[in-house]
Amino acid sequence: MLPVPDHLAGSLSLEGLRYHAARALRFGLVSGIGLALDIGLFLTLVHAGVGAFAANIVSSAAGLTFVYCASVRRIFRYDGRFIVPLFAAYVFYHVCGTLFVSWAISRVVHLGVAPAIPKIGILPATFTANYLFMSWLTVHRERWILRMS
């Protein structure tokens, strides 16, 4: 697939919608691998006696780091330079999101629900939020480059 100009990232034209559908599919594939890592580690930690809140923080961090590293360059057309403020914004977003989701999962588990159910049940919302955030984060990469003059 040929690179699509950044102006299509915010477009609702047919070409823009095709662009997002193809990119969301690729993001979904990478996210699926990250999810397998996340859920496998989460269930292993819970089985080992780690609380759902802490287990979700550790497993989500591993899965999200993988997804960022695997998707930011190829899927979101990042130019290849590591931009510290861009990554810091990504980390901040996910720390806040992971704390909230971990709290929500631990509350549901505390009600007696098996840990895998809330962990998997939250996926549609987190996938959508993560895709939209990565799109926003990478559409104008130049805003994240520190000016040294």
N, C-alpha and C positions, 0 to 999 in steps of 0.2 A: 504494500500500500504506500502510495506517495505521501510525503508529508503534506498536511493541510495547513494553510495559513492560520495564525493565531486568531484572526478575526472570526473564523468559523466556530471557535470554541464557545462563543456566546451567541451563535446564530441559531434561529429556529427554522432556517430554510431547509429544504429537502437534503441538500448537500451537507449542511451542518448536522442534521439529525442522523444521517448515515455515518458521518464522522464520529458522533457520540456513540452510536450503537456499536460500531466496530471497536472503538476504544474501550467501551464498557465491557464488551466481550473479552478483550485481551486482559483488561484489569480483573475481570472475574476469574479468568484462568489463573493468573498470578495470585490473586486473593485466595483462590481455592487451595493452592499449595500452602500459603501462609496460614489458612484456616486449619488445614490438617495438622500442621506443626502446632498451632495454638491449642486446638482441642486435644490432641494427643498429649501434649505437655500438661494441660489443665487437668485432664482425667488422671494422669499419672501422679501428679502432685496431690490431688484430692484423695486418691487411693492410698497415697503414702501418709495421709493424715494432716496435710496442710489445709488450712481453712480456705473456703471458696473465694473469699476476698483476695487474700494473698496469692493464691494459685492463679486467679484470673489476672492479677497484675503482672506476674512473671510470664505467664503463657502469652498474654496479649502483647507484652513488650517484645517477646521473641518473634511472634508472628508479624506484628506491625513493622518491625525493623526489616524483616525479610521482604515484605511487600514494598516498602519504600525503596530499598536497594534494587529490587528486581524491576520495579515499574517506573520509577521516576525518569530514567533515561530513555527507555524504549517505548513506553506507552504514552508518556506525557511530553515527549520530545524535548527533554531537558538537554542542554547543549554539552553536557559532559563535565563541566567544572563543578566541583563541590562548593556550594555556596552556604556558608555557615549560618547566616540569618534565615535562609529558606529551611534548612534542616531544623534549626531551633524552633521555628514557627510550627513545623510538623510535629516535633517532639512535644511542644507545649499543648497543642491541640489534642494529641493523643494521651498525654498525662491527664488532662482534664476529663476527656471522654472515658478513659479507662477507669479512673477513680469513680465516676458516676455509674458506669456499667458494672463495675465490680461490686459496688454497693448494692445495686439493684439485684444482681445475681445472688449475692449473699443473703439478701432479705428473702428472696423466693426460696432458696435452699433452706433457710432457717424455718420456713413454713412446712418443711418436710418433702419438698419436691426434689427429685433426683437432680444432681448438679448439671447433667448434660442437657436437660430440658430447657432451663432458662438460658444456658450458654448458646444453644442452637437457636432458640426462639428469638433472640435479639438480633440475629444476623441480617435480616432484611433492612432494618433501620441502620445498623452500623455500616453495612456495605454501601448503602445509598449515601450516607453522610460522608464516608471516607472517599468515595468517588468524587462527590461534589467538592469536598475540601481540596483534594489533590488537583482537580481541574482548576480551581480558583488559585491555588498556591503556585502552580506552574505556568499559568497562561501568560503572565508578564514577569518572567524571571528577572528582568533587569531591575525591578523595584527592590529586589533582595540583595543586590550587589552593593557592598559598602563602597562609597566614594572616598577615595584617599587623596584628595587634593585640597 
